[in-house]
Amino acid sequence: MPARSAYDRELVFEQAEVYARRHGKVRLELDRHEMLISLVRGDASRPCAECGQREAVLSFSVGSRPLCRHCIRTCR
């Protein structure tokens, strides 16, 4: 899915998070990066590879690299 602006990216992430909450997980390709957004199960939260923050509800990853809600949005 093309993301031409920061606003486009934010809309895409908001929709992907809604689908992940509803269906358990969603794969997203944005600017040629494949991402996985999924519900966190129990203590399965991993620290963000960039800032160390842990997410409580959803997990975000690019490949095997976990990222927080903020860092995944700035991933290039």
ABEGO torsion letter per residue (X at the ends): XBBABAAAAAAAAAAAAAAAAAAGBBBBBBGGBBBBBBBBBEAABBBBAAAGBBBAABBBBBEABBBBAAAAAABX
